[in-house]
Amino acid sequence: MVAAFEASLANMTSRQQQLILTIEEKEREIQRLKSSLERRQSMDPKQNGDSQGDLEDEDEEERQITSSLLTLLMSLSNPSSPAHTNKDHREGISNGVN
């Protein structure tokens, strides 16, 4: 009974460490995306001499960044998402755990 509890506790501790690492990774990615969005928003198209085509390209890039950010946020709220499942699987293999 005690051994089963200890094994369960070890598994929960391992999972908690994996989640902490995932959260830290996602926070860094969110910061990078926020910085990129802020940089884009602070650019003045008139100052840079951008054409309408360049502005459309920037709009598309902003949509892609926004989409990436939303996907990232959704994966944080859903630990069973493929991003978590694949990462956990890769970490398990690299840590010698299956």
C-alpha positions in Angstrom: 0.0 0.0 0.0 2.8 2.4 0.9 4.8 1.5 -2.2 1.8 2.2 -4.4 1.3 5.6 -2.7 5.0 6.4 -3.2 4.9 5.4 -6.9 1.8 7.5 -7.3 3.4 10.5 -5.6 6.5 10.1 -7.8 4.4 10.1 -10.9 2.5 13.2 -9.8 5.8 14.9 -9.0 7.2 14.0 -12.4 4.0 15.3 -14.1 4.2 18.5 -12.1 7.8 19.1 -13.2 6.8 18.5 -16.8 3.9 20.9 -16.5 6.1 23.6 -15.0 8.6 23.2 -17.9 5.8 23.4 -20.4 4.3 26.5 -18.7 7.7 28.2 -18.7 8.2 27.3 -22.4 4.8 28.6 -23.3 5.3 31.8 -21.3 8.5 32.5 -23.3 6.7 31.9 -26.5 3.9 34.2 -25.5 6.4 36.9 -24.6 8.1 36.5 -28.0 4.8 36.8 -29.8 3.7 39.8 -27.7 7.0 41.5 -28.5 6.6 40.8 -32.2 3.0 42.2 -32.1 4.1 45.3 -30.2 6.9 45.9 -32.6 4.6 45.6 -35.6 2.0 47.8 -34.1 4.6 50.5 -33.3 5.8 50.6 -36.9 4.6 53.6 -38.9 3.9 52.4 -42.5 4.2 56.0 -43.9 7.6 56.4 -42.3 8.8 53.2 -43.8 7.4 53.9 -47.3 5.4 50.7 -47.3 3.2 50.0 -50.2 -0.3 48.5 -50.0 1.1 45.1 -50.8 3.6 45.4 -47.9 0.7 46.3 -45.6 -1.3 43.3 -46.7 1.7 41.1 -46.1 2.0 42.6 -42.6 -1.7 42.0 -42.0 -1.3 38.3 -43.0 1.7 38.0 -40.7 -0.2 39.5 -37.8 -3.1 37.0 -38.5 -0.6 34.2 -38.4 0.9 35.5 -35.1 -2.5 35.9 -33.6 -3.5 32.4 -34.7 -0.3 31.0 -33.2 -0.9 32.8 -30.0 -4.5 31.5 -29.8 -3.4 28.0 -30.5 -0.7 28.3 -27.8 -3.2 29.7 -25.2 -5.6 26.9 -26.0 -2.9 24.2 -25.6 -2.1 25.7 -22.2 -5.7 25.3 -21.1 -6.0 21.7 -22.5 -3.3 19.4 -21.1 -4.5 16.6 -23.3 -3.9 18.6 -26.5 -1.5 17.1 -29.1 1.1 19.7 -28.2 1.2 18.4 -24.6 0.9 14.8 -25.5 3.7 14.9 -28.1 6.0 16.9 -25.8 5.3 14.6 -22.8 6.0 11.6 -25.1 9.3 13.1 -26.3 10.4 14.1 -22.8 9.5 10.6 -21.6 11.7 9.0 -24.3 14.6 11.4 -23.6 14.3 10.8 -19.9 14.2 7.1 -20.4 10.5 6.9 -19.4 7.8 5.3 -21.5 
